[in-house]
Amino acid sequence: MRSPMHYNFLQSAASATEEAQAPTLLTAPGPRELLMARFRSYLQHCLNPLHVYCRLCDRGFSSRAARRLSSVYERLYRVCGLGG
């Protein structure tokens, strides 16, 4: 005779495989979701501290001043939760 623990294990394993084999309904993202994803990607790029540093250098800041400003900006960027 098998123990109840063995039966429960087999039962839970069977339900897990059934869930794994169940078809999932996936819908393609709509145009609004695609637009929002592109916009978010654009903002992440433009708000990146390294991008800010490069744009400051392009505007004529010395690399030292641009580095100082972008390092202060990076601290704010991380505190706000934008940087991973």
PDB file of N, CA, C and O in Angstrom, chain B, residues numbered from 101:
ATOM      1  N   MET B 101       0.836  -1.179   0.000  1.00  0.00           N
ATOM      2  CA  MET B 101       0.000   0.000   0.000  1.00  0.00           C
ATOM      3  C   MET B 101       0.885   1.247   0.000  1.00  0.00           C
ATOM      4  O   MET B 101       1.864   1.330   0.741  1.00  0.00           O
ATOM      5  N   ARG B 102       0.523   2.212  -0.842  1.00  0.00           N
ATOM      6  CA  ARG B 102       1.312   3.432  -0.942  1.00  0.00           C
ATOM      7  C   ARG B 102       0.870   4.438   0.112  1.00  0.00           C
ATOM      8  O   ARG B 102      -0.282   4.461   0.545  1.00  0.00           O
ATOM      9  N   SER B 103       1.806   5.246   0.495  1.00  0.00           N
ATOM     10  CA  SER B 103       1.495   6.238   1.526  1.00  0.00           C
ATOM     11  C   SER B 103       0.670   7.370   0.922  1.00  0.00           C
ATOM     12  O   SER B 103       0.744   7.615  -0.282  1.00  0.00           O
ATOM     13  N   PRO B 104      -0.125   8.069   1.757  1.00  0.00           N
ATOM     14  CA  PRO B 104      -0.913   9.200   1.252  1.00  0.00           C
ATOM     15  C   PRO B 104      -0.026  10.302   0.683  1.00  0.00           C
ATOM     16  O   PRO B 104      -0.424  11.015  -0.239  1.00  0.00           O
ATOM     17  N   MET B 105       1.163  10.436   1.230  1.00  0.00           N
ATOM     18  CA  MET B 105       2.069  11.470   0.737  1.00  0.00           C
ATOM     19  C   MET B 105       2.421  11.202  -0.726  1.00  0.00           C
ATOM     20  O   MET B 105       2.476  12.129  -1.535  1.00  0.00           O
ATOM     21  N   HIS B 106       2.654   9.965  -1.055  1.00  0.00           N
ATOM     22  CA  HIS B 106       2.986   9.608  -2.429  1.00  0.00           C
ATOM     23  C   HIS B 106       1.818   9.947  -3.363  1.00  0.00           C
ATOM     24  O   HIS B 106       2.033  10.476  -4.454  1.00  0.00           O
ATOM     25  N   TYR B 107       0.596   9.647  -2.946  1.00  0.00           N
ATOM     26  CA  TYR B 107      -0.590   9.931  -3.748  1.00  0.00           C
ATOM     27  C   TYR B 107      -0.745  11.436  -3.974  1.00  0.00           C
ATOM     28  O   TYR B 107      -1.043  11.870  -5.087  1.00  0.00           O
ATOM     29  N   ASN B 108      -0.541  12.231  -2.918  1.00  0.00           N
ATOM     30  CA  ASN B 108      -0.657  13.682  -3.055  1.00  0.00           C
ATOM     31  C   ASN B 108       0.405  14.228  -3.999  1.00  0.00           C
ATOM     32  O   ASN B 108       0.144  15.139  -4.786  1.00  0.00           O
ATOM     33  N   PHE B 109       1.592  13.668  -3.913  1.00  0.00           N
ATOM     34  CA  PHE B 109       2.657  14.118  -4.801  1.00  0.00           C
ATOM     35  C   PHE B 109       2.298  13.841  -6.254  1.00  0.00           C
ATOM     36  O   PHE B 109       2.475  14.707  -7.110  1.00  0.00           O
ATOM     37  N   LEU B 110       1.794  12.638  -6.542  1.00  0.00           N
ATOM     38  CA  LEU B 110       1.418  12.292  -7.907  1.00  0.00           C
ATOM     39  C   LEU B 110       0.271  13.173  -8.393  1.00  0.00           C
ATOM     40  O   LEU B 110       0.241  13.583  -9.554  1.00  0.00           O
ATOM     41  N   GLN B 111      -0.666  13.458  -7.501  1.00  0.00           N
ATOM     42  CA  GLN B 111      -1.805  14.284  -7.878  1.00  0.00           C
ATOM     43  C   GLN B 111      -1.355  15.704  -8.201  1.00  0.00           C
ATOM     44  O   GLN B 111      -1.813  16.284  -9.185  1.00  0.00           O
ATOM     45  N   SER B 112      -0.471  16.269  -7.393  1.00  0.00           N
ATOM     46  CA  SER B 112      -0.007  17.639  -7.648  1.00  0.00           C
ATOM     47  C   SER B 112       0.860  17.687  -8.903  1.00  0.00           C
ATOM     48  O   SER B 112       0.829  18.669  -9.644  1.00  0.00           O
ATOM     49  N   ALA B 113       1.634  16.627  -9.141  1.00  0.00           N
ATOM     50  CA  ALA B 113       2.468  16.586 -10.349  1.00  0.00           C
ATOM     51  C   ALA B 113       1.592  16.507 -11.585  1.00  0.00           C
ATOM     52  O   ALA B 113       1.903  17.125 -12.604  1.00  0.00           O
ATOM     53  N   ALA B 114       0.504  15.756 -11.511  1.00  0.00           N
ATOM     54  CA  ALA B 114      -0.397  15.632 -12.658  1.00  0.00           C
ATOM     55  C   ALA B 114      -1.080  16.958 -12.946  1.00  0.00           C
ATOM     56  O   ALA B 114      -1.222  17.335 -14.109  1.00  0.00           O
ATOM     57  N   SER B 115      -1.506  17.674 -11.912  1.00  0.00           N
ATOM     58  CA  SER B 115      -2.181  18.950 -12.150  1.00  0.00           C
ATOM     59  C   SER B 115      -1.196  19.988 -12.692  1.00  0.00           C
ATOM     60  O   SER B 115      -1.575  20.849 -13.487  1.00  0.00           O
ATOM     61  N   ALA B 116       0.057  19.909 -12.268  1.00  0.00           N
ATOM     62  CA  ALA B 116       1.058  20.848 -12.776  1.00  0.00           C
ATOM     63  C   ALA B 116       1.320  20.618 -14.255  1.00  0.00           C
ATOM     64  O   ALA B 116       1.482  21.577 -15.010  1.00  0.00           O
ATOM     65  N   THR B 117       1.365  19.344 -14.684  1.00  0.00           N
ATOM     66  CA  THR B 117       1.597  19.085 -16.102  1.00  0.00           C
ATOM     67  C   THR B 117       0.377  19.464 -16.930  1.00  0.00           C
ATOM     68  O   THR B 117       0.520  19.900 -18.072  1.00  0.00           O
ATOM     69  N   GLU B 118      -0.822  19.304 -16.370  1.00  0.00           N
ATOM     70  CA  GLU B 118      -2.025  19.720 -17.097  1.00  0.00           C
ATOM     71  C   GLU B 118      -2.031  21.228 -17.302  1.00  0.00           C
ATOM     72  O   GLU B 118      -2.392  21.711 -18.375  1.00  0.00           O
ATOM     73  N   GLU B 119      -1.629  21.974 -16.268  1.00  0.00           N
ATOM     74  CA  GLU B 119      -1.577  23.431 -16.388  1.00  0.00           C
ATOM     75  C   GLU B 119      -0.528  23.850 -17.402  1.00  0.00           C
ATOM     76  O   GLU B 119      -0.726  24.803 -18.154  1.00  0.00           O
ATOM     77  N   ALA B 120       0.589  23.135 -17.420  1.00  0.00           N
ATOM     78  CA  ALA B 120       1.654  23.490 -18.353  1.00  0.00           C
ATOM     79  C   ALA B 120       1.241  23.215 -19.795  1.00  0.00           C
ATOM     80  O   ALA B 120       1.671  23.922 -20.707  1.00  0.00           O
ATOM     81  N   GLN B 121       0.403  22.187 -20.013  1.00  0.00           N
ATOM     82  CA  GLN B 121      -0.016  21.839 -21.360  1.00  0.00           C
ATOM     83  C   GLN B 121      -1.266  22.589 -21.800  1.00  0.00           C
ATOM     84  O   GLN B 121      -1.635  22.525 -22.972  1.00  0.00           O
ATOM     85  N   ALA B 122      -1.918  23.289 -20.897  1.00  0.00           N
ATOM     86  CA  ALA B 122      -3.142  24.009 -21.253  1.00  0.00           C
ATOM     87  C   ALA B 122      -2.793  25.145 -22.209  1.00  0.00           C
ATOM     88  O   ALA B 122      -1.832  25.879 -21.976  1.00  0.00           O
ATOM     89  N   PRO B 123      -3.560  25.293 -23.270  1.00  0.00           N
ATOM     90  CA  PRO B 123      -3.269  26.382 -24.201  1.00  0.00           C
ATOM     91  C   PRO B 123      -3.551  27.726 -23.553  1.00  0.00           C
ATOM     92  O   PRO B 123      -4.531  27.893 -22.826  1.00  0.00           O
ATOM     93  N   THR B 124      -2.684  28.668 -23.829  1.00  0.00           N
ATOM     94  CA  THR B 124      -2.889  30.016 -23.306  1.00  0.00           C
ATOM     95  C   THR B 124      -3.329  30.903 -24.454  1.00  0.00           C
ATOM     96  O   THR B 124      -2.854  30.771 -25.582  1.00  0.00           O
ATOM     97  N   LEU B 125      -4.222  31.786 -24.156  1.00  0.00           N
ATOM     98  CA  LEU B 125      -4.704  32.712 -25.170  1.00  0.00           C
ATOM     99  C   LEU B 125      -3.844  33.965 -25.140  1.00  0.00           C
ATOM    100  O   LEU B 125      -3.863  34.719 -24.167  1.00  0.00           O
ATOM    101  N   LEU B 126      -3.109  34.177 -26.186  1.00  0.00           N
ATOM    102  CA  LEU B 126      -2.272  35.361 -26.289  1.00  0.00           C
ATOM    103  C   LEU B 126      -2.861  36.274 -27.355  1.00  0.00           C
ATOM    104  O   LEU B 126      -3.194  35.835 -28.455  1.00  0.00           O
ATOM    105  N   THR B 127      -2.978  37.514 -27.018  1.00  0.00           N
ATOM    106  CA  THR B 127      -3.480  38.461 -28.000  1.00  0.00           C
ATOM    107  C   THR B 127      -2.341  39.373 -28.414  1.00  0.00           C
ATOM    108  O   THR B 127      -1.476  39.713 -27.606  1.00  0.00           O
ATOM    109  N   ALA B 128      -2.348  39.749 -29.631  1.00  0.00           N
ATOM    110  CA  ALA B 128      -1.328  40.663 -30.128  1.00  0.00           C
ATOM    111  C   ALA B 128      -1.580  42.042 -29.545  1.00  0.00           C
ATOM    112  O   ALA B 128      -2.730  42.459 -29.406  1.00  0.00           O
ATOM    113  N   PRO B 129      -0.514  42.752 -29.205  1.00  0.00           N
ATOM    114  CA  PRO B 129      -0.714  44.091 -28.658  1.00  0.00           C
ATOM    115  C   PRO B 129      -1.346  45.002 -29.697  1.00  0.00           C
ATOM    116  O   PRO B 129      -1.031  44.942 -30.886  1.00  0.00           O
ATOM    117  N   GLY B 130      -2.225  45.826 -29.225  1.00  0.00           N
ATOM    118  CA  GLY B 130      -2.906  46.759 -30.113  1.00  0.00           C
ATOM    119  C   GLY B 130      -2.014  47.934 -30.473  1.00  0.00           C
ATOM    120  O   GLY B 130      -0.892  48.038 -29.977  1.00  0.00           O
ATOM    121  N   PRO B 131      -2.501  48.820 -31.331  1.00  0.00           N
ATOM    122  CA  PRO B 131      -1.684  49.961 -31.752  1.00  0.00           C
ATOM    123  C   PRO B 131      -1.342  50.896 -30.592  1.00  0.00           C
ATOM    124  O   PRO B 131      -0.266  51.492 -30.570  1.00  0.00           O
ATOM    125  N   ARG B 132      -2.250  51.023 -29.637  1.00  0.00           N
ATOM    126  CA  ARG B 132      -1.974  51.913 -28.501  1.00  0.00           C
ATOM    127  C   ARG B 132      -0.834  51.353 -27.647  1.00  0.00           C
ATOM    128  O   ARG B 132       0.041  52.103 -27.214  1.00  0.00           O
ATOM    129  N   GLU B 133      -0.842  50.038 -27.402  1.00  0.00           N
ATOM    130  CA  GLU B 133       0.213  49.424 -26.607  1.00  0.00           C
ATOM    131  C   GLU B 133       1.566  49.534 -27.304  1.00  0.00           C
ATOM    132  O   GLU B 133       2.587  49.774 -26.659  1.00  0.00           O
ATOM    133  N   LEU B 134       1.565  49.359 -28.626  1.00  0.00           N
ATOM    134  CA  LEU B 134       2.820  49.497 -29.374  1.00  0.00           C
ATOM    135  C   LEU B 134       3.339  50.926 -29.318  1.00  0.00           C
ATOM    136  O   LEU B 134       4.540  51.148 -29.161  1.00  0.00           O
ATOM    137  N   LEU B 135       2.444  51.890 -29.445  1.00  0.00           N
ATOM    138  CA  LEU B 135       2.838  53.293 -29.379  1.00  0.00           C
ATOM    139  C   LEU B 135       3.404  53.624 -28.004  1.00  0.00           C
ATOM    140  O   LEU B 135       4.420  54.310 -27.900  1.00  0.00           O
ATOM    141  N   MET B 136       2.755  53.144 -26.951  1.00  0.00           N
ATOM    142  CA  MET B 136       3.231  53.411 -25.599  1.00  0.00           C
ATOM    143  C   MET B 136       4.585  52.744 -25.351  1.00  0.00           C
ATOM    144  O   MET B 136       5.437  53.314 -24.668  1.00  0.00           O
ATOM    145  N   ALA B 137       4.788  51.566 -25.888  1.00  0.00           N
ATOM    146  CA  ALA B 137       6.072  50.877 -25.730  1.00  0.00           C
ATOM    147  C   ALA B 137       7.182  51.650 -26.434  1.00  0.00           C
ATOM    148  O   ALA B 137       8.285  51.777 -25.902  1.00  0.00           O
ATOM    149  N   ARG B 138       6.899  52.158 -27.611  1.00  0.00           N
ATOM    150  CA  ARG B 138       7.906  52.955 -28.334  1.00  0.00           C
ATOM    151  C   ARG B 138       8.208  54.254 -27.602  1.00  0.00           C
ATOM    152  O   ARG B 138       9.361  54.679 -27.524  1.00  0.00           O
ATOM    153  N   PHE B 139       7.161  54.885 -27.065  1.00  0.00           N
ATOM    154  CA  PHE B 139       7.336  56.135 -26.338  1.00  0.00           C
ATOM    155  C   PHE B 139       8.163  55.911 -25.076  1.00  0.00           C
ATOM    156  O   PHE B 139       9.042  56.711 -24.755  1.00  0.00           O
ATOM    157  N   ARG B 140       7.881  54.821 -24.360  1.00  0.00           N
ATOM    158  CA  ARG B 140       8.638  54.509 -23.157  1.00  0.00           C
ATOM    159  C   ARG B 140      10.106  54.250 -23.491  1.00  0.00           C
ATOM    160  O   ARG B 140      11.000  54.709 -22.782  1.00  0.00           O
ATOM    161  N   SER B 141      10.342  53.526 -24.554  1.00  0.00           N
ATOM    162  CA  SER B 141      11.712  53.248 -24.981  1.00  0.00           C
ATOM    163  C   SER B 141      12.443  54.547 -25.331  1.00  0.00           C
ATOM    164  O   SER B 141      13.610  54.724 -24.982  1.00  0.00           O
ATOM    165  N   TYR B 142      11.752  55.445 -26.017  1.00  0.00           N
ATOM    166  CA  TYR B 142      12.341  56.740 -26.377  1.00  0.00           C
ATOM    167  C   TYR B 142      12.691  57.540 -25.121  1.00  0.00           C
ATOM    168  O   TYR B 142      13.776  58.116 -25.030  1.00  0.00           O
ATOM    169  N   LEU B 143      11.771  57.575 -24.153  1.00  0.00           N
ATOM    170  CA  LEU B 143      12.036  58.316 -22.914  1.00  0.00           C
ATOM    171  C   LEU B 143      13.196  57.704 -22.140  1.00  0.00           C
ATOM    172  O   LEU B 143      14.037  58.430 -21.610  1.00  0.00           O
ATOM    173  N   GLN B 144      13.252  56.382 -22.069  1.00  0.00           N
ATOM    174  CA  GLN B 144      14.360  55.736 -21.373  1.00  0.00           C
ATOM    175  C   GLN B 144      15.687  56.098 -22.027  1.00  0.00           C
ATOM    176  O   GLN B 144      16.692  56.285 -21.341  1.00  0.00           O
ATOM    177  N   HIS B 145      15.689  56.196 -23.336  1.00  0.00           N
ATOM    178  CA  HIS B 145      16.916  56.561 -24.041  1.00  0.00           C
ATOM    179  C   HIS B 145      17.300  58.006 -23.754  1.00  0.00           C
ATOM    180  O   HIS B 145      18.450  58.293 -23.422  1.00  0.00           O
ATOM    181  N   CYS B 146      16.343  58.910 -23.880  1.00  0.00           N
ATOM    182  CA  CYS B 146      16.644  60.337 -23.714  1.00  0.00           C
ATOM    183  C   CYS B 146      16.945  60.720 -22.274  1.00  0.00           C
ATOM    184  O   CYS B 146      17.696  61.666 -22.039  1.00  0.00           O
ATOM    185  N   LEU B 147      16.383  60.016 -21.312  1.00  0.00           N
ATOM    186  CA  LEU B 147      16.594  60.345 -19.910  1.00  0.00           C
ATOM    187  C   LEU B 147      17.773  59.599 -19.292  1.00  0.00           C
ATOM    188  O   LEU B 147      18.074  59.785 -18.112  1.00  0.00           O
ATOM    189  N   ASN B 148      18.431  58.771 -20.065  1.00  0.00           N
ATOM    190  CA  ASN B 148      19.592  58.039 -19.593  1.00  0.00           C
ATOM    191  C   ASN B 148      20.706  59.029 -19.249  1.00  0.00           C
ATOM    192  O   ASN B 148      21.005  59.914 -20.050  1.00  0.00           O
ATOM    193  N   PRO B 149      21.325  58.896 -18.072  1.00  0.00           N
ATOM    194  CA  PRO B 149      22.376  59.846 -17.678  1.00  0.00           C
ATOM    195  C   PRO B 149      23.536  59.934 -18.669  1.00  0.00           C
ATOM    196  O   PRO B 149      24.099  61.015 -18.848  1.00  0.00           O
ATOM    197  N   LEU B 150      23.903  58.847 -19.306  1.00  0.00           N
ATOM    198  CA  LEU B 150      24.978  58.919 -20.295  1.00  0.00           C
ATOM    199  C   LEU B 150      24.544  59.736 -21.505  1.00  0.00           C
ATOM    200  O   LEU B 150      25.341  60.484 -22.072  1.00  0.00           O
ATOM    201  N   HIS B 151      23.294  59.597 -21.897  1.00  0.00           N
ATOM    202  CA  HIS B 151      22.767  60.393 -23.004  1.00  0.00           C
ATOM    203  C   HIS B 151      22.775  61.875 -22.627  1.00  0.00           C
ATOM    204  O   HIS B 151      23.122  62.724 -23.447  1.00  0.00           O
ATOM    205  N   VAL B 152      22.395  62.184 -21.391  1.00  0.00           N
ATOM    206  CA  VAL B 152      22.408  63.572 -20.915  1.00  0.00           C
ATOM    207  C   VAL B 152      23.832  64.118 -20.957  1.00  0.00           C
ATOM    208  O   VAL B 152      24.050  65.249 -21.392  1.00  0.00           O
ATOM    209  N   TYR B 153      24.799  63.325 -20.509  1.00  0.00           N
ATOM    210  CA  TYR B 153      26.199  63.733 -20.547  1.00  0.00           C
ATOM    211  C   TYR B 153      26.638  64.066 -21.979  1.00  0.00           C
ATOM    212  O   TYR B 153      27.281  65.089 -22.218  1.00  0.00           O
ATOM    213  N   CYS B 154      26.286  63.200 -22.916  1.00  0.00           N
ATOM    214  CA  CYS B 154      26.680  63.421 -24.311  1.00  0.00           C
ATOM    215  C   CYS B 154      26.036  64.684 -24.877  1.00  0.00           C
ATOM    216  O   CYS B 154      26.682  65.437 -25.607  1.00  0.00           O
ATOM    217  N   ARG B 155      24.772  64.919 -24.548  1.00  0.00           N
ATOM    218  CA  ARG B 155      24.091  66.117 -25.049  1.00  0.00           C
ATOM    219  C   ARG B 155      24.676  67.378 -24.430  1.00  0.00           C
ATOM    220  O   ARG B 155      24.744  68.410 -25.097  1.00  0.00           O
ATOM    221  N   LEU B 156      25.102  67.320 -23.163  1.00  0.00           N
ATOM    222  CA  LEU B 156      25.747  68.477 -22.540  1.00  0.00           C
ATOM    223  C   LEU B 156      27.074  68.776 -23.235  1.00  0.00           C
ATOM    224  O   LEU B 156      27.405  69.936 -23.482  1.00  0.00           O
ATOM    225  N   CYS B 157      27.828  67.726 -23.549  1.00  0.00           N
ATOM    226  CA  CYS B 157      29.087  67.932 -24.286  1.00  0.00           C
ATOM    227  C   CYS B 157      28.817  68.519 -25.666  1.00  0.00           C
ATOM    228  O   CYS B 157      29.566  69.375 -26.136  1.00  0.00           O
ATOM    229  N   ASP B 158      27.740  68.057 -26.322  1.00  0.00           N
ATOM    230  CA  ASP B 158      27.378  68.601 -27.629  1.00  0.00           C
ATOM    231  C   ASP B 158      27.020  70.078 -27.551  1.00  0.00           C
ATOM    232  O   ASP B 158      27.235  70.826 -28.505  1.00  0.00           O
ATOM    233  N   ARG B 159      26.474  70.497 -26.415  1.00  0.00           N
ATOM    234  CA  ARG B 159      26.062  71.896 -26.231  1.00  0.00           C
ATOM    235  C   ARG B 159      27.221  72.801 -25.839  1.00  0.00           C
ATOM    236  O   ARG B 159      27.028  74.007 -25.683  1.00  0.00           O
ATOM    237  N   GLY B 160      28.405  72.256 -25.677  1.00  0.00           N
ATOM    238  CA  GLY B 160      29.578  73.076 -25.420  1.00  0.00           C
ATOM    239  C   GLY B 160      30.078  73.053 -23.988  1.00  0.00           C
ATOM    240  O   GLY B 160      31.013  73.783 -23.660  1.00  0.00           O
ATOM    241  N   PHE B 161      29.486  72.238 -23.122  1.00  0.00           N
ATOM    242  CA  PHE B 161      30.000  72.114 -21.761  1.00  0.00           C
ATOM    243  C   PHE B 161      31.330  71.371 -21.817  1.00  0.00           C
ATOM    244  O   PHE B 161      31.528  70.493 -22.657  1.00  0.00           O
ATOM    245  N   SER B 162      32.234  71.732 -20.917  1.00  0.00           N
ATOM    246  CA  SER B 162      33.474  70.950 -20.829  1.00  0.00           C
ATOM    247  C   SER B 162      33.121  69.556 -20.323  1.00  0.00           C
ATOM    248  O   SER B 162      32.088  69.358 -19.683  1.00  0.00           O
ATOM    249  N   SER B 163      33.981  68.606 -20.613  1.00  0.00           N
ATOM    250  CA  SER B 163      33.661  67.240 -20.191  1.00  0.00           C
ATOM    251  C   SER B 163      33.610  67.140 -18.668  1.00  0.00           C
ATOM    252  O   SER B 163      32.846  66.341 -18.127  1.00  0.00           O
ATOM    253  N   ARG B 164      34.409  67.935 -17.978  1.00  0.00           N
ATOM    254  CA  ARG B 164      34.386  67.916 -16.511  1.00  0.00           C
ATOM    255  C   ARG B 164      33.054  68.443 -15.982  1.00  0.00           C
ATOM    256  O   ARG B 164      32.453  67.831 -15.100  1.00  0.00           O
ATOM    257  N   ALA B 165      32.593  69.567 -16.509  1.00  0.00           N
ATOM    258  CA  ALA B 165      31.314  70.138 -16.064  1.00  0.00           C
ATOM    259  C   ALA B 165      30.153  69.217 -16.436  1.00  0.00           C
ATOM    260  O   ALA B 165      29.229  69.025 -15.644  1.00  0.00           O
ATOM    261  N   ALA B 166      30.201  68.655 -17.629  1.00  0.00           N
ATOM    262  CA  ALA B 166      29.142  67.746 -18.064  1.00  0.00           C
ATOM    263  C   ALA B 166      29.111  66.500 -17.187  1.00  0.00           C
ATOM    264  O   ALA B 166      28.039  65.998 -16.852  1.00  0.00           O
ATOM    265  N   ARG B 167      30.287  66.004 -16.816  1.00  0.00           N
ATOM    266  CA  ARG B 167      30.353  64.823 -15.947  1.00  0.00           C
ATOM    267  C   ARG B 167      29.769  65.129 -14.574  1.00  0.00           C
ATOM    268  O   ARG B 167      29.042  64.312 -14.010  1.00  0.00           O
ATOM    269  N   ARG B 168      30.087  66.313 -14.032  1.00  0.00           N
ATOM    270  CA  ARG B 168      29.538  66.687 -12.718  1.00  0.00           C
ATOM    271  C   ARG B 168      28.018  66.819 -12.778  1.00  0.00           C
ATOM    272  O   ARG B 168      27.310  66.292 -11.919  1.00  0.00           O
ATOM    273  N   LEU B 169      27.521  67.520 -13.788  1.00  0.00           N
ATOM    274  CA  LEU B 169      26.069  67.686 -13.909  1.00  0.00           C
ATOM    275  C   LEU B 169      25.370  66.358 -14.130  1.00  0.00           C
ATOM    276  O   LEU B 169      24.326  66.101 -13.531  1.00  0.00           O
ATOM    277  N   SER B 170      25.926  65.517 -14.978  1.00  0.00           N
ATOM    278  CA  SER B 170      25.267  64.239 -15.245  1.00  0.00           C
ATOM    279  C   SER B 170      25.357  63.295 -14.050  1.00  0.00           C
ATOM    280  O   SER B 170      24.483  62.447 -13.876  1.00  0.00           O
ATOM    281  N   SER B 171      26.398  63.424 -13.221  1.00  0.00           N
ATOM    282  CA  SER B 171      26.468  62.575 -12.027  1.00  0.00           C
ATOM    283  C   SER B 171      25.411  62.997 -11.008  1.00  0.00           C
ATOM    284  O   SER B 171      24.822  62.145 -10.341  1.00  0.00           O
ATOM    285  N   VAL B 172      25.165  64.296 -10.881  1.00  0.00           N
ATOM    286  CA  VAL B 172      24.081  64.764 -10.010  1.00  0.00           C
ATOM    287  C   VAL B 172      22.746  64.287 -10.572  1.00  0.00           C
ATOM    288  O   VAL B 172      21.883  63.814  -9.832  1.00  0.00           O
ATOM    289  N   TYR B 173      22.589  64.414 -11.871  1.00  0.00           N
ATOM    290  CA  TYR B 173      21.357  63.948 -12.510  1.00  0.00           C
ATOM    291  C   TYR B 173      21.176  62.447 -12.325  1.00  0.00           C
ATOM    292  O   TYR B 173      20.055  61.977 -12.125  1.00  0.00           O
ATOM    293  N   GLU B 174      22.271  61.689 -12.390  1.00  0.00           N
ATOM    294  CA  GLU B 174      22.174  60.234 -12.234  1.00  0.00           C
ATOM    295  C   GLU B 174      21.667  59.861 -10.846  1.00  0.00           C
ATOM    296  O   GLU B 174      20.899  58.911 -10.698  1.00  0.00           O
ATOM    297  N   ARG B 175      22.094  60.605  -9.831  1.00  0.00           N
ATOM    298  CA  ARG B 175      21.596  60.327  -8.474  1.00  0.00           C
ATOM    299  C   ARG B 175      20.086  60.530  -8.413  1.00  0.00           C
ATOM    300  O   ARG B 175      19.371  59.710  -7.838  1.00  0.00           O
ATOM    301  N   LEU B 176      19.603  61.615  -9.000  1.00  0.00           N
ATOM    302  CA  LEU B 176      18.162  61.866  -9.042  1.00  0.00           C
ATOM    303  C   LEU B 176      17.448  60.792  -9.849  1.00  0.00           C
ATOM    304  O   LEU B 176      16.369  60.329  -9.479  1.00  0.00           O
ATOM    305  N   TYR B 177      18.056  60.414 -10.933  1.00  0.00           N
ATOM    306  CA  TYR B 177      17.505  59.381 -11.832  1.00  0.00           C
ATOM    307  C   TYR B 177      17.312  58.069 -11.076  1.00  0.00           C
ATOM    308  O   TYR B 177      16.289  57.404 -11.235  1.00  0.00           O
ATOM    309  N   ARG B 178      18.294  57.697 -10.255  1.00  0.00           N
ATOM    310  CA  ARG B 178      18.203  56.439  -9.505  1.00  0.00           C
ATOM    311  C   ARG B 178      17.216  56.542  -8.347  1.00  0.00           C
ATOM    312  O   ARG B 178      16.490  55.590  -8.061  1.00  0.00           O
ATOM    313  N   VAL B 179      17.188  57.713  -7.669  1.00  0.00           N
ATOM    314  CA  VAL B 179      16.273  57.894  -6.545  1.00  0.00           C
ATOM    315  C   VAL B 179      14.816  57.803  -7.036  1.00  0.00           C
ATOM    316  O   VAL B 179      13.953  57.265  -6.342  1.00  0.00           O
ATOM    317  N   CYS B 180      14.564  58.319  -8.207  1.00  0.00           N
ATOM    318  CA  CYS B 180      13.198  58.293  -8.769  1.00  0.00           C
ATOM    319  C   CYS B 180      12.809  56.898  -9.268  1.00  0.00           C
ATOM    320  O   CYS B 180      11.659  56.667  -9.641  1.00  0.00           O
ATOM    321  N   GLY B 181      13.759  55.983  -9.275  1.00  0.00           N
ATOM    322  CA  GLY B 181      13.451  54.609  -9.690  1.00  0.00           C
ATOM    323  C   GLY B 181      13.543  54.378 -11.173  1.00  0.00           C
ATOM    324  O   GLY B 181      13.076  53.352 -11.666  1.00  0.00           O
ATOM    325  N   LEU B 182      14.130  55.301 -11.896  1.00  0.00           N
ATOM    326  CA  LEU B 182      14.244  55.122 -13.349  1.00  0.00           C
ATOM    327  C   LEU B 182      15.416  54.233 -13.712  1.00  0.00           C
ATOM    328  O   LEU B 182      15.358  53.507 -14.704  1.00  0.00           O
ATOM    329  N   GLY B 183      16.472  54.279 -12.932  1.00  0.00           N
ATOM    330  CA  GLY B 183      17.640  53.443 -13.206  1.00  0.00           C
ATOM    331  C   GLY B 183      17.537  52.122 -12.489  1.00  0.00           C
ATOM    332  O   GLY B 183      17.213  52.074 -11.303  1.00  0.00           O
ATOM    333  N   GLY B 184      17.814  51.038 -13.210  1.00  0.00           N
ATOM    334  CA  GLY B 184      17.686  49.690 -12.677  1.00  0.00           C
ATOM    335  C   GLY B 184      18.532  49.419 -11.534  1.00  0.00           C
ATOM    336  O   GLY B 184      18.509  48.311 -10.998  1.00  0.00           O
TER     337      GLY B 184
END
